[in-house]
Amino acid sequence: MLLWLIVGWVGFCLVPWYGVEDGFFSFVWLFEGYPFDSDYAPALFLLFQGEKTWLLPLVLFLLGPLQAMAKPRSDPAHARLLIIYGALGFGWLIAQGFAIGISGWQFGWLESLFGPLGDRQFGMGYGAMLVASAFLFVFTQGIAARGAVNGDIFVVGAIGFIIAIVTVFVFYPILSMLSSAFITQDNAYSISVFFEKFTDKRLWGLACLSGGRCGAAWNSLVLAILVGALTTILGLIFALVVTRTGFRFKRGLRAMTVLPIITPPFVIGLAIILLFGLSGSVTQFVADVFGIAPTRWIYGMPGVLIAQILAFTPIAFLVLIGVVEGVSPSMEEAAQTLRASKWDTFRTVSLPLMRPGIANAFLLGFIESMADFGNPLVLGGNFDVLSTEIFFAIVGAQYDQGRAAILALVLLAFTLAAFYAQRFWLGKKSYTTMTGKGDSGVHPHLPKRLAIPVFAIAGVWTIFTATIYVMIFYGSVVELWGVNNALTFKHYLTAFSLKMGENGLLWTGSAWDSFWTTLQIAAISAPLTAAVGLVTAYLLTRQKFAGKNAFEFGTMLSFAIPGTVIGVSYILAFNVPPIEITGTGIILVVSFIFRNMPVGVRAGIASMSQLDKSLDESSLTLGANSWQTFLHVILPLLKPAILAALVYSFVRAMTAISAVIFLVSAEYNMATSYIIGRVENNDYGLAIAYSTTLIMVMLAAVGLLQILVGRTNVGRRLDQSRTNVTAHTKPIG
């Protein structure tokens, strides 16, 4: 607690209280009148200068916990004082932030009650963040001192931290956005306006049953179910090929399955159009050979379905590979010892133990399909889905935030239904297979009746994926795709040219600024996303506390909302005090963390469900606390989940578009925003060249992450000859 009090006083006395315009970490503010200039002054200096007097109560709340330190932890007054001062300090900080803005009082009733303020405040800075963190953890330590979650300070603090950041960066912006569903043109609230838009035929119509067009809600639901099921099947097939066969090129297959997820938006759609569009290569070949008239069949549900399966199968693979590897070989060997065939062993032992991974893979595929924006925009045609309808409701001529909010509510309802269906299917069964004991077995190969179709499907899909990427690379080295096929490297030179000047190397290419910005934002957000996701998964699988279901719902909410809504809600919520981060790199990092966090959560849950809780209990019995147990026992066994979270969050930060397009600025322009600008200007060659470069960069990053994270090795080792199996137990803790 002393540590957090020091953090709080440092934030109050030494760090600028409000946001620094040129960026805190530029440290320019140190030479611009700090600490007396009100733009850079800490709270203490503002009070000394007679400004921002509403910050004065924070001094009392920071001094209050010192009373608790003078009392033993067993004294009920110790916990009571921590809770009171932590809650009062955190609550006062929030209240004054929302009550006072850039124009003084934010609400008319406050001005009528207290009179004109005569002062104002801008968005909170790092000083306010440190003080808020100190109050939060003082409060959680008080809760732990009362015996919550067995008095575990780390667990209670982690729960409080996750609740706080999810509330600020998920619930608050979404509620700001959804409140517009009830707003009329006169800025009044009306329930009738909500029901009028909610019952719109464009949303729920079933005219497709009679040859017309279905509503966007039904289109999205059917598409998401198909994508969730097919991506899960394909992801499981690739996971089985990698782990349960003697296939020699497993590393190449891993790379091929990950390729679509590291591809920028629109590129797969453009490649599919060039293959299967009205003038596509495959379409023209079929027309010439078989005399079939070309059609526009690819535009609509077929094209979107193919593109989404290509894009989201790697997510299922990344989730399932750890689960398939985690099934204990000794259980499969025991079944075969009891004279079960390989097929019966796989069907009755292996496959049931993979249910957590299968359920999580389906859920992620379903949610991704619901929230996908790029593929339906390129290939949708007259096939309306919720994500594109939200986009056009916001940026189109209608600019109807209320309709966008209602569409988001429908999308959220579908996602929650899938979430609870998944929980019902899993039930309360145990899927534990890793207990920390020595396990000298190795996974048996697939039975032939299963191996043949698995290899056939994996081979066909791999060839199709490779063809897509050959088309993408080819498009980056031709003069004008589909018109002038003369080979050229001018697109790469335009984007990434270098020159030697008087002052050294000059980055003269037009894409360098957005490239370095994207790489920096992705490198910052990826480890933060993985950390938050895995800590959340640990809390959900290893701890019991009140409100656990609501806690899990909150962590998944950001993934259920399409990126377009996330982007607009962030603009509405964070463009004004108390959190004013629009136009900065922080808003991009934050959006990526909470948009991609659920993948780390689901991957962590799927892997932790196979770890016996006796591992935790043994560590605690030997004197380790929860933090040490999590760090030294749990995390080393979660390398597949860590890798999945890191890879997914990094590449999604590099390729995201739906939220980014609203949040980029002149100073922080992202690669995907730049690519879309080139596409809008019909500069397809440069856009594809940039996309190809990003693919190469992300492939290198994925390989580096896999080397850094390594593989889980729990209780089994196979020697180089692959014939002699030796018992091996790896020390943990």
Order of alpha helices (4+ residues) and beta strands (2+ residues): alpha-alpha-alpha-alpha-alpha-beta-beta-alpha-alpha-alpha-alpha-alpha-alpha-alpha-alpha-alpha-alpha-alpha-alpha-alpha-alpha-alpha-alpha-alpha-alpha-beta-beta-alpha-beta-beta-alpha-alpha-alpha-alpha-alpha-alpha-alpha-alpha-alpha-alpha-beta-beta
